[in-house]
């Protein structure tokens, strides 16, 4: 596997934040911008069979029922994903 992963969580009265970071290949700004779009692949040159290319679309839909998910990457190395759940109380 080779990539380091880091998961952290923080909570306040109004929200909970989960951060996942890795040291993988990272993403270009263009890829980050379309990461949550349907039918988009990071590398269309790979020989792939099957799959819906829905990628991060379904997790984004689930998270947005109660919060938001974002991603950021400056290219190599790694990427960070943030999930924020808001309190409805």
Secondary structure, DSSP 8 states (H G I E B T S, - for coil): ----EEEEEEE-SSEEEEEEEE-SS---HHHHHHTTSTT--S-TTS---S----TTHHHHHHHTTTEEEEEE--SSS-EEEEEEEE---
